[in-house]
Amino acid sequence: MRNSQSLIFDNRKLSDIVTHGMQLLGVALPPGADAVFEAYYEFLEKRGRSVNLTAITGAEDVARLHFLDSIALLNAVKFSGARVIDIGSGAGFPGLPLMITEPSICLTLLDATGKRVAFLSELCEVLNLNVACIHARAEESAHKHDMREQYDIAVSRAVARLNVICELCLPFVRIGGMFIAMKSADSADELAEALSAIETLGAKLSHCYDYTIPGTGIIHRAVIVVKNLSTPEKYPRRFSRIQKSPL
């Protein structure tokens, strides 16, 4: 285990990277948020490996590839005051960095793995963040009346194909709300493949927001899908069915 002096050094380095990166993004850092990000990183370093949450480690990579990558979404759409659900949240990305930077968000983290949700619950307690952490499968929760079409924004950094992740996430979004899928910049073929699914689920493609993660040459894409009709009740289907016959 790394000693406390190493973590203190890493925390200072991380805070500097996040602060400078947010300046480049044109996003304001709320008072005290730098200390929250430092505590987040420290908890992730100490506890995250045992839960196998992320292969990305070290202050610089966590700051850029997790924190700043998540925060960049604040330039894609307006999150202020929104009810947000992060589906397949894992180690809390992008939901928690978004809430730390925009505290007016009302956030729900949803993950199907119990150990991850236990990690997230403890992390939110350590960071003093009021977040709902739910252990459940998306395709089941989306049929519950208190979650279906109840959110202004759904976000997901999941690696599933866009047509699959749209079926899992769009049922959570209210009419007039939106779903944001975090993808690579070379996702044009995947997006074209998903257009029929997006329409079937009661939504339409709004736009894509491409951004460079500060301090890297990495370009990512936020695919923004707007919900204009209620999703048919039969969606989402069982995951085995989604995999066997994607929309």
Sequence and secondary structure as in RCSB ss.txt:
>XXXX:A:sequence
MRNSQSLIFDNRKLSDIVTHGMQLLGVALPPGADAVFEAYYEFLEKRGRSVNLTAITGAEDVARLHFLDSIALLN
AVKFSGARVIDIGSGAGFPGLPLMITEPSICLTLLDATGKRVAFLSELCEVLNLNVACIHARAEESAHKHDMREQ
YDIAVSRAVARLNVICELCLPFVRIGGMFIAMKSADSADELAEALSAIETLGAKLSHCYDYTIPGTGIIHRAVIV
VKNLSTPEKYPRRFSRIQKSPL
>XXXX:A:secstr
   HHHHHHHHHHHHHHHHHHHHHHT    TTHHHHHHHHHHHIIIIIHHHT  S  SHHHIIIIIIIHHHGGGG
TS  TT EEEEET TTTTTHHHHHHHSTT EEEEEES HHHHHHHHHHHHHHT   EEEES HHHHTTSTTTTT 
EEEEEE   S HHHHHHHHGGGEEEEEEEEEEEETT HHHHHHHHHHHHHTTEEEEEEEEEE TTS  EEEEEEE
EE S   TT S  HHHHHHS  
